[in-house]
Amino acid sequence: MKGKILSFRRGRHKYKPRQYIVQVKGVDTKDKALKLLGKKVSWESPAGKIINGKISSTHGNKGCLRTLFEKGLPGQAVLSEVEII
């Protein structure tokens, strides 16, 4: 299953560098998103390095997911695709 990284999880004054907001194609409600909690997520860099994470909770009511990645996911990952296992 494919997803797209939308942005960092952020507030008014600071952002959380390990937490990203991911939108999955076909998931448009909070109920559908709850079924994906705990699944693994992987992002592959253009150089071939794979960085893993997991889905921790939902974000909002439109089916977005909050994911926790390993330390080191670069900013270029925003708006790129991830694989949900």
Secondary structure as UniProt FT lines:
FT   STRAND          2..10
FT   STRAND          15..24
FT   TURN            25..26
FT   HELIX           30..34
FT   TURN            35..38
FT   STRAND          40..44
FT   TURN            46..47
FT   STRAND          50..59
FT   TURN            60..63
FT   STRAND          64..69
FT   TURN            71..72
FT   HELIX           75..77
FT   TURN            78..79
FT   STRAND          81..84
//
